Amino acid sequence: MDTCVALVQAYLHVNGYFTVAEYPVLESYRVGHARTVTDLDILAFRFAGAGHDVVRGRGRRSLGNRVTDPTLRCPVDRPDMIVGEVKEGAARLNPAMRDPAVLEVALARFGCCEAHDMGDVTQQLLSRGQVVAPAGHSVRMVAFGDVADNAPPTTWTTVPMRHVVQFLQKYLREHWDVLRHAQIKDAAFGVLALIEKWGVQAEGGPTMSETRRKHGGVRVRRSP
């Protein structure tokens, strides 16, 4: 899996989404033959009110307050589906992502809506970047990548990759007392957890785990 896609998948998992990454869209061009038109970088679905809890003893310990990252602009009153494009460079949507036929494949993958509604939902999604499907859930196009300060506004939601990494690092540090004991199977999130565990930081400042060791295990927040 592409590294950036893996980071975005971890970010969406933390925000309560189920994901499908690098989903191939095939085109049949003659009997018995097909070709890959594009890969959909990320498809994700979140039920309204999704949160993060872990069992501790006979009780439960919450890892979140069921509030998603505001930058992601997730609706709070309905389920949410994301069709996402992930870039190392500038955040944008490839031409294939703006192809109605490709988007219909994405919607069909999740059983998003009935066949007779598919065309209308797709057209609204392309023109506005988001739509509420007849079943009541939202469908949104989200671009992950580099975002310039003077970037023009878009109809779709844009999330900087730098923010994705910073969000995951912050999440790890805020919940390190629980997560440091976990066997994290997500590859990208697991690497960030190891960096936190080993006390490595590019800027040279202490990580949260280092700060706690220096202060006898007392949780100390660093100023941003």
N, CA, C and O of each residue as an XYZ file, in Angstrom:
896
protein
N       0.837     -1.197      0.000
C       0.000      0.000      0.000
C       0.876      1.252      0.000
O       1.903      1.295      0.676
N       0.470      2.265     -0.755
C       1.178      3.541     -0.760
C       1.244      4.114      0.660
O       0.276      4.035      1.416
N       2.403      4.694      1.013
C       2.611      5.186      2.380
C       1.596      6.252      2.763
O       1.040      6.217      3.861
N       1.351      7.202      1.860
C       0.393      8.274      2.165
C      -1.016      7.715      2.338
O      -1.761      8.153      3.214
N      -1.377      6.745      1.499
C      -2.693      6.110      1.629
C      -2.803      5.410      2.979
O      -3.850      5.457      3.625
N      -1.707      4.755      3.408
C      -1.707      4.063      4.701
C      -1.896      5.045      5.852
O      -2.607      4.744      6.811
N      -1.269      6.212      5.767
C      -1.437      7.231      6.808
C      -2.865      7.750      6.846
O      -3.437      7.935      7.920
N      -3.441      7.984      5.669
C      -4.822      8.459      5.610
C      -5.775      7.399      6.153
O      -6.737      7.722      6.850
N      -5.508      6.140      5.834
C      -6.362      5.062      6.346
C      -6.316      5.026      7.873
O      -7.353      4.872      8.519
N      -5.120      5.168      8.457
C      -4.999      5.195      9.923
C      -5.741      6.388     10.505
O      -6.414      6.269     11.530
N      -5.619      7.534      9.854
C      -6.309      8.768     10.284
C      -7.825      8.577     10.281
O      -8.511      8.995     11.213
N      -8.336      7.950      9.236
C      -9.780      7.723      9.150
C     -10.232      6.676     10.175
O     -11.325      6.793     10.730
N      -9.411      5.664     10.428
C      -9.754      4.681     11.452
C      -9.907      5.349     12.817
O     -10.862      5.074     13.544
N      -8.973      6.218     13.157
C      -9.035      6.927     14.434
C     -10.293      7.788     14.525
O     -10.834      7.996     15.611
N     -10.749      8.280     13.391
C     -11.963      9.100     13.356
C     -13.236      8.264     13.202
O     -14.315      8.814     12.979
N     -13.116      6.943     13.320
C     -14.297      6.092     13.380
C     -14.799      5.537     12.060
O     -15.939      5.080     11.980
N     -13.962      5.568     11.012
C     -14.390      5.107      9.691
C     -13.929      3.672      9.414
O     -12.843      3.270      9.831
N     -14.758      2.914      8.713
C     -14.339      1.673      8.071
C     -13.814      2.057      6.691
O     -14.366      2.947      6.045
N     -12.747      1.390      6.234
C     -12.114      1.823      4.987
C     -11.851      0.680      4.020
O     -11.715     -0.479      4.412
N     -11.783      1.043      2.741
C     -11.277      0.181      1.682
C     -10.233      1.016      0.949
O     -10.541      2.105      0.464
N      -8.994      0.512      0.864
C      -7.903      1.286      0.274
C      -7.505      0.717     -1.088
O      -7.530     -0.494     -1.310
N      -7.133      1.636     -1.998
C      -6.615      1.293     -3.318
C      -7.528      0.292     -4.040
O      -7.089     -0.768     -4.487
N      -8.789      0.657     -4.135
C      -9.789     -0.215     -4.755
C      -9.729     -0.057     -6.273
O      -9.951      1.044     -6.776
N      -9.433     -1.131     -7.023
C      -9.298     -1.016     -8.484
C     -10.650     -0.917     -9.182
O     -11.596     -1.628     -8.846
N     -10.716     -0.024    -10.157
C     -11.905      0.109    -11.002
C     -11.554     -0.471    -12.364
O     -10.644      0.021    -13.031
N     -12.266     -1.512    -12.784
C     -11.965     -2.217    -14.028
C     -12.955     -1.848    -15.117
O     -14.120     -1.553    -14.852
N     -12.471     -1.869    -16.332
C     -13.327     -1.620    -17.489
C     -13.266     -2.834    -18.413
O     -12.185     -3.270    -18.808
N     -14.414     -3.365    -18.747
C     -14.486     -4.483    -19.675
C     -14.541     -3.930    -21.095
O     -15.446     -3.170    -21.437
N     -13.561     -4.319    -21.924
C     -13.542     -3.762    -23.282
C     -13.804     -4.806    -24.366
O     -14.033     -4.446    -25.520
N     -13.775     -6.072    -24.020
C     -14.303     -7.121    -24.892
C     -14.504     -8.365    -24.053
O     -13.997     -8.447    -22.935
N     -15.229     -9.323    -24.571
C     -15.605    -10.497    -23.796
C     -14.357    -11.189    -23.236
O     -13.451    -11.563    -23.980
N     -14.333    -11.347    -21.917
C     -13.238    -12.050    -21.274
C     -12.017    -11.195    -21.008
O     -11.004    -11.707    -20.532
N     -12.085     -9.890    -21.306
C     -10.935     -9.027    -21.102
C     -11.358     -7.755    -20.364
O     -12.444     -7.217    -20.580
N     -10.462     -7.293    -19.486
C     -10.731     -6.066    -18.733
C      -9.411     -5.370    -18.449
O      -8.351     -5.995    -18.493
N      -9.472     -4.094    -18.160
C      -8.279     -3.327    -17.805
C      -8.611     -2.417    -16.630
O      -9.761     -2.034    -16.416
N      -7.563     -2.083    -15.872
C      -7.749     -1.199    -14.733
C      -7.782      0.245    -15.216
O      -6.822      0.719    -15.823
N      -8.877      0.942    -14.951
C      -9.017      2.345    -15.329
C      -8.303      3.226    -14.315
O      -7.574      4.146    -14.687
N      -8.510      2.946    -13.043
C      -7.878      3.703    -11.969
C      -8.004      2.927    -10.674
O      -8.764      1.963    -10.588
N      -7.264      3.348     -9.676
C      -7.453      2.844     -8.314
C      -8.068      3.963     -7.491
O      -7.569      5.088     -7.498
N      -9.147      3.661     -6.785
C      -9.718      4.629     -5.859
C      -8.897      4.548     -4.570
O      -8.904      3.525     -3.885
N      -8.194      5.629     -4.247
C      -7.237      5.602     -3.139
C      -7.878      5.175     -1.831
O      -7.355      4.310     -1.130
N      -9.011      5.782     -1.504
C      -9.635      5.461     -0.212
C     -11.141      5.606     -0.302
O     -11.646      6.629     -0.768
N     -11.852      4.598      0.137
C     -13.297      4.646      0.335
C     -13.531      4.407      1.819
O     -12.938      3.502      2.405
N     -14.387      5.209      2.423
C     -14.566      5.098      3.876
C     -16.012      5.347      4.259
O     -16.722      6.107      3.601
N     -16.438      4.697      5.333
C     -17.808      4.877      5.821
C     -17.795      4.932      7.344
O     -17.129      4.132      8.001
N     -18.533      5.877      7.890
C     -18.627      6.047      9.340
C     -20.088      6.141      9.745
O     -20.847      6.914      9.161
N     -20.485      5.357     10.742
C     -21.816      5.471     11.305
C     -21.869      6.677     12.237
O     -20.884      7.001     12.901
N     -23.006      7.330     12.281
C     -23.154      8.478     13.174
C     -22.931      8.035     14.617
O     -23.462      7.011     15.047
N     -22.144      8.811     15.361
C     -21.892      8.506     16.764
C     -20.782      7.518     17.007
O     -20.585      7.086     18.143
N     -20.030      7.135     15.947
C     -18.928      6.190     16.136
C     -17.884      6.779     17.068
O     -17.578      7.969     16.988
N     -17.327      5.944     17.963
C     -16.313      6.411     18.903
C     -15.280      5.343     19.142
O     -15.260      4.321     18.456
N     -14.413      5.578     20.125
C     -13.326      4.655     20.421
C     -13.347      4.316     21.899
O     -13.084      5.177     22.739
N     -13.658      3.071     22.224
C     -13.650      2.598     23.600
C     -12.818      1.323     23.678
O     -12.744      0.561     22.715
N     -12.201      1.101     24.814
C     -11.506     -0.157     25.043
C     -11.961     -0.725     26.376
O     -12.303      0.020     27.294
N     -11.962     -2.046     26.476
C     -12.354     -2.689     27.720
C     -11.171     -2.674     28.676
O     -10.061     -3.039     28.288
N     -11.389     -2.262     29.905
C     -10.346     -2.311     30.927
C     -10.955     -2.930     32.173
O     -11.803     -2.325     32.828
N     -10.513     -4.151     32.498
C     -11.075     -4.855     33.640
C     -12.558     -5.098     33.404
O     -12.956     -5.621     32.363
N     -13.371     -4.712     34.382
C     -14.818     -4.894     34.250
C     -15.502     -3.630     33.762
O     -16.712     -3.617     33.540
N     -14.735     -2.583     33.598
C     -15.323     -1.337     33.127
C     -14.845     -1.014     31.728
O     -14.294     -1.864     31.028
N     -15.061      0.216     31.336
C     -14.643      0.646     30.014
C     -13.847      1.937     30.152
O     -14.152      2.793     30.983
N     -12.844      2.052     29.337
C     -12.022      3.256     29.340
C     -12.143      3.900     27.964
O     -11.787      3.274     26.966
N     -12.631      5.119     27.886
C     -12.847      5.780     26.600
C     -11.540      6.321     26.053
O     -10.732      6.886     26.791
N     -11.334      6.143     24.734
C     -10.190      6.725     24.053
C     -10.603      7.939     23.233
O      -9.789      8.467     22.475
N     -11.810      8.382     23.361
C     -12.258      9.526     22.579
C     -13.644      9.935     22.991
O     -14.358      9.177     23.647
N     -14.026     11.132     22.609
C     -15.343     11.635     22.989
C     -16.312     11.615     21.810
O     -17.308     12.338     21.792
N     -16.001     10.772     20.827
C     -16.846     10.616     19.650
C     -16.954     11.897     18.825
O     -17.897     12.056     18.050
N     -16.019     12.787     18.984
C     -15.969     14.001     18.175
C     -14.847     13.826     17.162
O     -13.695     13.620     17.543
N     -15.172     13.907     15.878
C     -14.161     13.723     14.847
C     -13.339     14.991     14.669
O     -13.706     16.060     15.157
N     -12.238     14.857     13.970
C     -11.370     15.990     13.673
C     -12.161     17.041     12.886
O     -12.711     16.718     11.833
N     -12.235     18.286     13.364
C     -13.005     19.324     12.652
C     -12.537     19.543     11.217
O     -13.339     19.905     10.356
N     -11.249     19.329     10.950
C     -10.724     19.529      9.600
C     -11.374     18.581      8.612
O     -11.479     18.896      7.427
N     -11.811     17.424      9.085
C     -12.430     16.422      8.218
C     -13.873     16.780      7.869
O     -14.434     16.243      6.913
N     -14.470     17.681      8.638
C     -15.840     18.176      8.378
C     -16.866     17.052      8.314
O     -17.757     17.058      7.464
N     -16.734     16.106      9.207
C     -17.662     14.984      9.240
C     -19.000     15.422      9.820
O     -19.024     16.053     10.876
N     -20.114     15.106      9.162
C     -21.422     15.432      9.741
C     -21.661     14.648     11.017
O     -21.241     13.496     11.132
N     -22.330     15.266     11.971
C     -22.525     14.621     13.269
C     -23.895     13.957     13.387
O     -24.128     13.182     14.314
N     -24.795     14.251     12.463
C     -26.174     13.792     12.613
C     -26.552     12.674     11.651
O     -27.713     12.267     11.607
N     -25.593     12.172     10.883
C     -25.916     11.114      9.919
C     -24.649     10.331      9.568
O     -23.540     10.831      9.759
N     -24.807      9.107      9.058
C     -23.639      8.370      8.570
C     -22.965      9.127      7.433
O     -23.592      9.929      6.741
N     -21.672      8.855      7.253
C     -20.887      9.608      6.274
C     -20.036      8.667      5.438
O     -19.353      7.793      5.973
N     -20.080      8.851      4.117
C     -19.239      8.093      3.194
C     -18.265      9.046      2.523
O     -18.643     10.134      2.090
N     -17.002      8.628      2.439
C     -15.961      9.434      1.806
C     -15.404      8.693      0.595
O     -15.077      7.509      0.666
N     -15.303      9.420     -0.517
C     -14.548      8.959     -1.680
C     -13.317      9.849     -1.735
O     -13.430     11.037     -2.036
N     -12.132      9.290     -1.447
C     -10.959     10.121     -1.239
C      -9.833      9.905     -2.230
O      -9.614      8.796     -2.717
N      -9.122     10.986     -2.519
C      -7.909     10.967     -3.348
C      -6.740     11.362     -2.453
O      -6.848     12.317     -1.684
N      -5.632     10.646     -2.544
C      -4.483     10.896     -1.674
C      -3.263     11.225     -2.529
O      -2.925     10.482     -3.450
N      -2.602     12.346     -2.219
C      -1.434     12.793     -2.979
C      -0.283     13.143     -2.048
O      -0.501     13.668     -0.956
N       0.956     12.851     -2.482
C       2.123     13.360     -1.776
C       2.288     14.847     -2.058
O       2.711     15.610     -1.190
N       1.951     15.250     -3.276
C       2.042     16.651     -3.668
C       0.744     17.381     -3.402
O       0.071     17.127     -2.404
N       0.392     18.296     -4.305
C      -0.783     19.132     -4.116
C      -2.059     18.295     -4.041
O      -2.254     17.366     -4.825
N      -2.914     18.635     -3.097
C      -4.201     17.943     -2.949
C      -5.085     18.258     -4.148
O      -5.361     19.425     -4.427
N      -5.522     17.246     -4.844
C      -6.377     17.446     -6.013
C      -7.096     16.143     -6.327
O      -6.790     15.094     -5.761
N      -8.048     16.230     -7.233
C      -8.770     15.048     -7.679
C      -8.349     14.732     -9.108
O      -8.400     15.598     -9.981
N      -7.935     13.502     -9.343
C      -7.559     13.087    -10.693
C      -8.769     13.144    -11.625
O      -9.910     13.076    -11.171
N      -8.512     13.270    -12.952
C      -9.626     13.234    -13.909
C     -10.516     12.006    -13.747
O     -11.733     12.089    -13.914
N      -9.909     10.868    -13.422
C     -10.699      9.643    -13.248
C     -11.689      9.778    -12.094
O     -12.787      9.224    -12.144
N     -11.296     10.519    -11.054
C     -12.185     10.715     -9.907
C     -13.368     11.609    -10.258
O     -14.366     11.634     -9.537
N     -13.259     12.340    -11.361
C     -14.361     13.205    -11.792
C     -15.184     12.561    -12.902
O     -16.065     13.189    -13.489
N     -14.881     11.305    -13.174
C     -15.615     10.547    -14.189
C     -16.857      9.944    -13.524
O     -16.726      9.175    -12.571
N     -18.057     10.276    -14.006
C     -19.276      9.745    -13.383
C     -19.285      8.221    -13.293
O     -19.770      7.657    -12.312
N     -18.753      7.562    -14.309
C     -18.758      6.095    -14.303
C     -17.903      5.551    -13.162
O     -18.271      4.562    -12.528
N     -16.752      6.197    -12.895
C     -15.874      5.763    -11.810
C     -16.544      5.990    -10.461
O     -16.485      5.132     -9.579
N     -17.179      7.147    -10.303
C     -17.849      7.441     -9.038
C     -19.013      6.481     -8.796
O     -19.277      6.095     -7.657
N     -19.699      6.101     -9.852
C     -20.798      5.149     -9.692
C     -20.275      3.803     -9.193
O     -20.960      3.122     -8.429
N     -19.074      3.412     -9.614
C     -18.462      2.185     -9.105
C     -18.207      2.315     -7.607
O     -18.460      1.387     -6.839
N     -17.696      3.494     -7.200
C     -17.422      3.730     -5.777
C     -18.701      3.646     -4.956
O     -18.715      3.037     -3.886
N     -19.769      4.250     -5.449
C     -21.043      4.224     -4.729
C     -21.618      2.811     -4.688
O     -22.178      2.387     -3.678
N     -21.475      2.094     -5.791
C     -21.998      0.728     -5.840
C     -21.221     -0.190     -4.901
O     -21.781     -1.148     -4.368
N     -19.923      0.099     -4.693
C     -19.081     -0.746     -3.826
C     -19.650     -0.836     -2.415
O     -19.553     -1.879     -1.769
N     -20.245      0.261     -1.936
C     -20.817      0.288     -0.602
C     -22.336      0.103     -0.612
O     -22.972      0.194      0.438
N     -22.922     -0.153     -1.774
C     -24.372     -0.257     -1.836
C     -25.012      1.054     -1.427
O     -26.018      1.073     -0.718
N     -24.422      2.149     -1.879
C     -24.783      3.484     -1.407
C     -26.228      3.864     -1.692
O     -26.898      4.457     -0.846
N     -26.699      3.529     -2.863
C     -28.067      3.915     -3.238
C     -28.576      2.993     -4.336
O     -27.822      2.217     -4.923
N     -29.862      3.096     -4.593
C     -30.488      2.266     -5.621
C     -29.975      2.673     -7.011
O     -29.551      3.809     -7.224
N     -30.025      1.723     -7.940
C     -29.493      1.968     -9.285
C     -30.160      3.162     -9.954
O     -29.498      3.917    -10.665
N     -31.476      3.346     -9.736
C     -32.176      4.439    -10.407
C     -31.836      5.805     -9.815
O     -32.141      6.835    -10.416
N     -31.198      5.819     -8.622
C     -30.775      7.082     -8.010
C     -29.304      7.394     -8.281
O     -28.852      8.509     -8.023
N     -28.561      6.426     -8.795
C     -27.118      6.541     -8.896
C     -26.673      7.737     -9.732
O     -25.769      8.473     -9.335
N     -27.302      7.932    -10.883
C     -26.895      9.017    -11.775
C     -27.084     10.384    -11.140
O     -26.211     11.245    -11.252
N     -28.217     10.596    -10.474
C     -28.493     11.893     -9.852
C     -27.546     12.150     -8.689
O     -27.044     13.264     -8.539
N     -27.295     11.140     -7.866
C     -26.380     11.294     -6.736
C     -24.976     11.620     -7.243
O     -24.294     12.480     -6.686
N     -24.550     10.938     -8.291
C     -23.215     11.173     -8.847
C     -23.081     12.587     -9.381
O     -22.066     13.241     -9.137
N     -24.070     13.069    -10.095
C     -23.992     14.420    -10.661
C     -23.940     15.481     -9.566
O     -23.183     16.445     -9.674
N     -24.729     15.312     -8.527
C     -24.687     16.270     -7.414
C     -23.339     16.215     -6.696
O     -22.816     17.243     -6.266
N     -22.786     15.026     -6.571
C     -21.484     14.867     -5.917
C     -20.398     15.575     -6.724
O     -19.519     16.218     -6.150
N     -20.453     15.460     -8.045
C     -19.453     16.106     -8.889
C     -19.584     17.623     -8.872
O     -18.576     18.329     -8.905
N     -20.783     18.120     -8.821
C     -20.984     19.567     -8.894
C     -20.809     20.272     -7.557
O     -20.413     21.437     -7.523
N     -21.099     19.578     -6.445
C     -21.054     20.225     -5.140
C     -20.023     19.640     -4.186
O     -19.742     20.225     -3.140
N     -19.460     18.496     -4.536
C     -18.462     17.880     -3.672
C     -19.058     17.066     -2.540
O     -18.336     16.354     -1.844
N     -20.364     17.160     -2.346
C     -21.039     16.385     -1.313
C     -22.528     16.317     -1.633
O     -23.070     17.165     -2.342
N     -23.169     15.296     -1.099
C     -24.590     15.106     -1.349
C     -25.161     14.243     -0.233
O     -24.460     13.410      0.342
N     -26.423     14.446      0.065
C     -27.132     13.551      0.982
C     -27.896     12.548      0.129
O     -28.780     12.925     -0.641
N     -27.557     11.283      0.267
C     -28.172     10.230     -0.529
C     -29.620     10.010     -0.095
O     -29.994     10.375      1.020
N     -30.434      9.418     -0.968
C     -31.835      9.152     -0.605
C     -31.992      8.350      0.682
O     -32.997      8.495      1.378
N     -31.011      7.503      1.011
C     -31.093      6.706      2.235
C     -30.804      7.532      3.484
O     -31.014      7.053      4.598
N     -30.320      8.781      3.314
C     -30.122      9.670      4.453
C     -28.686      9.881      4.891
O     -28.432     10.705      5.771
N     -27.741      9.165      4.308
C     -26.334      9.367      4.676
C     -25.682     10.364      3.714
O     -26.143     10.553      2.589
N     -24.619     10.987      4.171
C     -23.903     11.923      3.312
C     -22.829     11.177      2.517
O     -22.293     10.165      2.969
N     -22.529     11.694      1.334
C     -21.437     11.189      0.499
C     -20.586     12.398      0.145
O     -21.099     13.403     -0.348
N     -19.261     12.297      0.402
C     -18.395     13.451      0.190
C     -17.122     13.059     -0.545
O     -16.622     11.943     -0.404
N     -16.609     13.999     -1.333
C     -15.315     13.840     -1.987
C     -14.286     14.585     -1.151
O     -14.478     15.755     -0.821
N     -13.191     13.906     -0.807
C     -12.160     14.495      0.043
C     -10.798     14.295     -0.616
O     -10.456     13.183     -1.016
N     -10.026     15.370     -0.727
C      -8.670     15.305     -1.273
C      -7.661     15.489     -0.144
O      -7.734     16.460      0.608
N      -6.719     14.554     -0.028
C      -5.652     14.627      0.965
C      -4.343     14.937      0.235
O      -4.025     14.299     -0.769
N      -3.590     15.909      0.736
C      -2.325     16.252      0.101
C      -1.792     17.575      0.602
O      -2.236     18.084      1.631
N      -0.840     18.133     -0.127
C      -0.255     19.419      0.240
C      -1.240     20.534     -0.112
O      -1.840     20.523     -1.186
N      -1.401     21.489      0.793
C      -2.345     22.586      0.571
C      -1.610     23.912      0.752
O      -1.119     24.207      1.842
N      -1.533     24.706     -0.303
C      -0.872     26.005     -0.236
C      -1.764     27.011      0.481
O      -2.988     26.889      0.472
N      -1.130     28.014      1.107
C      -1.886     29.026      1.847
C      -2.832     29.816      0.939
O      -3.899     30.257      1.366
N      -2.418     29.986     -0.326
C      -3.227     30.767     -1.266
C      -4.027     29.884     -2.222
O      -4.447     30.335     -3.288
N      -4.234     28.624     -1.837
C      -4.975     27.704     -2.702
C      -6.416     28.179     -2.873
O      -7.050     28.582     -1.898
N      -6.939     28.138     -4.094
C      -8.325     28.564     -4.317
C      -9.305     27.608     -3.654
O      -8.987     26.432     -3.474
N     -10.489     28.086     -3.286
C     -11.485     27.210     -2.655
C     -11.966     26.127     -3.621
O     -11.978     26.321     -4.836
N     -12.356     25.000     -3.065
C     -12.850     23.891     -3.878
C     -14.220     23.469     -3.369
O     -14.616     23.799     -2.251
N     -14.929     22.738     -4.208
C     -16.241     22.241     -3.787
C     -16.091     21.041     -2.854
O     -16.998     20.745     -2.076
N     -14.967     20.357     -2.926
C     -14.744     19.189     -2.080
C     -13.957     19.574     -0.822
O     -13.389     20.664     -0.747
N     -13.929     18.678      0.154
C     -13.164     18.891      1.381
C     -11.695     18.571      1.123
O     -11.377     17.588      0.454
N     -10.801     19.404      1.653
C      -9.361     19.198      1.504
C      -8.725     19.064      2.883
O      -8.981     19.871      3.777
N      -7.892     18.038      3.046
C      -7.205     17.791      4.322
C      -5.709     17.699      4.041
O      -5.293     16.826      3.280
N      -4.877     18.576      4.632
C      -3.429     18.515      4.406
C      -2.824     17.239      4.991
O      -3.215     16.811      6.077
N      -1.870     16.629      4.278
C      -1.199     15.437      4.786
C      -0.406     15.751      6.050
O      -0.311     14.910      6.944
N       0.162     16.947      6.136
C       0.872     17.342      7.357
C      -0.071     17.270      8.555
O       0.310     16.826      9.638
N      -1.303     17.711      8.340
C      -2.284     17.674      9.423
C      -2.630     16.237      9.803
O      -2.819     15.938     10.982
N      -2.714     15.347      8.813
C      -3.002     13.940      9.081
C      -1.979     13.369     10.057
O      -2.345     12.726     11.041
N      -0.689     13.606      9.782
C       0.381     13.087     10.635
C       0.332     13.741     12.016
O       0.455     13.054     13.030
N       0.154     15.058     12.061
C       0.107     15.760     13.346
C      -1.071     15.292     14.191
O      -0.951     15.172     15.410
N      -2.201     15.029     13.558
C      -3.383     14.549     14.279
C      -3.106     13.183     14.909
O      -3.448     12.948     16.068
N      -2.477     12.278     14.133
C      -2.174     10.947     14.654
C      -1.166     11.021     15.799
O      -1.298     10.306     16.792
N      -0.162     11.885     15.660
C       0.820     12.040     16.732
C       0.169     12.587     18.001
O       0.464     12.122     19.102
N      -0.697     13.552     17.852
C      -1.392     14.124     19.001
C      -2.277     13.079     19.669
O      -2.335     12.997     20.895
N      -2.962     12.285     18.860
C      -3.832     11.235     19.392
C      -3.024     10.226     20.206
O      -3.439      9.815     21.290
N      -1.863      9.831     19.672
C      -0.994      8.895     20.386
C      -0.566      9.464     21.734
O      -0.611      8.766     22.747
N      -0.153     10.723     21.750
C       0.365     11.323     22.972
C      -0.730     11.519     24.020
O      -0.489     11.353     25.216
N      -1.920     11.870     23.568
C      -3.013     12.083     24.516
C      -3.469     10.785     25.162
O      -3.967     10.796     26.287
N      -3.304      9.657     24.456
C      -3.786      8.373     24.956
C      -2.654      7.373     25.120
O      -2.890      6.165     25.077
N      -1.425      7.853     25.308
C      -0.264      6.979     25.363
C      -0.325      6.006     26.535
O       0.181      4.889     26.432
N      -0.931      6.410     27.637
C      -0.995      5.526     28.802
C      -1.752      4.246     28.495
O      -1.522      3.227     29.145
N      -2.653      4.278     27.517
C      -3.378      3.076     27.088
C      -2.722      2.454     25.862
O      -2.509      1.242     25.817
N      -2.402      3.273     24.872
C      -1.937      2.756     23.590
C      -0.539      2.144     23.660
O      -0.192      1.313     22.820
N       0.266      2.537     24.642
C       1.613      1.978     24.721
C       1.587      0.491     25.053
O       2.579     -0.203     24.833
N       0.471     -0.009     25.579
C       0.346     -1.429     25.895
C      -0.276     -2.223     24.739
O      -0.304     -3.453     24.774
N      -0.770     -1.522     23.723
C      -1.512     -2.189     22.654
C      -0.581     -2.734     21.576
O       0.479     -2.165     21.315
N      -0.984     -3.838     20.955
C      -0.311     -4.344     19.768
C      -1.014     -3.750     18.556
O      -2.054     -4.241     18.117
N      -0.431     -2.694     18.030
C      -1.062     -1.954     16.927
C      -0.748     -2.652     15.614
O       0.414     -2.753     15.220
N      -1.779     -3.132     14.939
C      -1.599     -3.883     13.701
C      -1.568     -2.981     12.466
O      -1.040     -3.375     11.426
N      -2.128     -1.778     12.573
C      -2.087     -0.848     11.455
C      -0.638     -0.423     11.227
O      -0.004      0.121     12.132
N      -0.102     -0.669     10.015
C       1.322     -0.468      9.759
C       1.754      0.985      9.952
O       2.741      1.249     10.640
N       1.022      1.932      9.349
C       1.412      3.341      9.432
C       1.296      3.852     10.869
O       2.209      4.507     11.372
N       0.192      3.557     11.518
C      -0.021      3.998     12.902
C       0.991      3.324     13.830
O       1.455      3.919     14.802
N       1.324      2.067     13.509
C       2.291      1.347     14.304
C       3.680      1.972     14.253
O       4.380      2.002     15.265
N       4.090      2.475     13.082
C       5.382      3.153     12.959
C       5.399      4.419     13.807
O       6.381      4.689     14.499
N       4.321      5.194     13.757
C       4.245      6.408     14.571
C       4.282      6.063     16.065
O       4.870      6.793     16.863
N       3.650      4.946     16.433
C       3.675      4.523     17.836
C       5.091      4.125     18.267
O       5.502      4.413     19.391
N       5.833      3.468     17.377
C       7.212      3.106     17.694
C       8.087      4.351     17.844
O       8.937      4.411     18.732
N       7.880      5.335     16.983
C       8.623      6.593     17.087
C       8.357      7.240     18.439
O       9.272      7.762     19.076
N       7.104      7.204     18.872
C       6.749      7.763     20.175
C       7.385      6.943     21.302
O       7.892      7.498     22.277
N       7.348      5.627     21.154
C       7.901      4.747     22.193
C       9.403      4.934     22.340
O       9.924      4.927     23.455
N      10.106      5.102     21.217
C      11.557      5.231     21.245
C      12.015      6.653     21.580
O      13.205      6.892     21.783
N      11.084      7.581     21.637
C      11.447      8.946     21.985
C      12.164      9.685     20.881
O      13.025     10.523     21.151
N      11.817      9.382     19.616
C      12.456     10.044     18.477
C      11.578     11.186     17.999
O      10.370     11.019     17.830
N      12.184     12.346     17.779
C      11.448     13.476     17.242
C      12.389     14.297     16.362
O      13.489     14.656     16.780
N      11.944     14.589     15.140
C      12.802     15.269     14.169
C      13.249     16.632     14.644
O      14.368     17.053     14.349
N      12.394     17.332     15.375
C      12.713     18.688     15.796
C      13.653     18.716     16.991
O      14.142     19.782     17.366
N      13.912     17.563     17.594
C      14.849     17.509     18.704
C      14.224     17.697     20.064
O      14.915     17.542     21.070
N      12.940     18.025     20.142
C      12.266     18.210     21.420
C      11.823     16.882     21.999
O      11.807     15.882     21.281
N      11.459     16.837     23.286
C      11.055     15.582     23.917
C       9.681     15.137     23.445
O       8.806     15.966     23.193
N       9.493     13.834     23.326
C       8.169     13.298     23.062
C       7.408     13.229     24.381
O       7.965     13.493     25.447
N       6.131     12.871     24.295
C       5.310     12.781     25.494
C       5.841     11.707     26.438
O       5.840     11.901     27.654
N       6.299     10.565     25.890
C       6.807      9.498     26.744
C       8.077      9.928     27.468
O       8.265      9.582     28.634
N       8.956     10.682     26.794
C      10.166     11.188     27.447
C       9.805     12.149     28.571
O      10.385     12.101     29.656
N       8.843     13.021     28.299
C       8.435     14.000     29.301
C       7.912     13.313     30.545
O       8.203     13.739     31.662
N       7.132     12.240     30.357
C       6.577     11.522     31.506
C       7.682     10.846     32.320
O       7.633     10.838     33.550
N       8.691     10.272     31.623
C       9.770      9.616     32.346
C      10.550     10.622     33.190
O      10.924     10.329     34.326
N      10.790     11.788     32.639
C      11.546     12.810     33.352
C      10.794     13.328     34.575
O      11.405     13.795     35.536
N       9.468     13.242     34.531
C       8.649     13.763     35.616
C       8.026     12.637     36.449
O       6.978     12.813     37.070
N       8.677     11.508     36.449
C       8.231     10.410     37.298
C       6.890      9.825     36.909
O       6.149      9.346     37.768
N       6.565      9.856     35.615
C       5.324      9.280     35.143
C       4.136     10.198     35.213
O       3.034      9.807     34.831
N       4.330     11.426     35.697
C       3.224     12.372     35.735
C       2.966     12.908     34.353
O       3.900     13.296     33.651
N       1.729     12.936     33.955
C       1.385     13.407     32.631
C       1.553     14.915     32.542
O       0.914     15.673     33.271
N       2.420     15.332     31.639
C       2.691     16.753     31.464
C       2.440     17.113     30.009
O       2.996     16.478     29.113
N       1.630     18.099     29.763
C       1.329     18.529     28.403
C       2.354     19.562     27.950
O       2.676     20.502     28.677
N       2.855     19.369     26.742
C       3.749     20.369     26.181
C       2.935     21.467     25.516
O       1.874     21.201     24.951
N       3.408     22.652     25.576
C       2.724     23.731     24.881
C       2.892     23.546     23.397
O       3.946     23.080     22.964
N       1.876     23.897     22.571
C       1.961     23.660     21.136
C       3.000     24.560     20.492
O       3.206     24.496     19.280
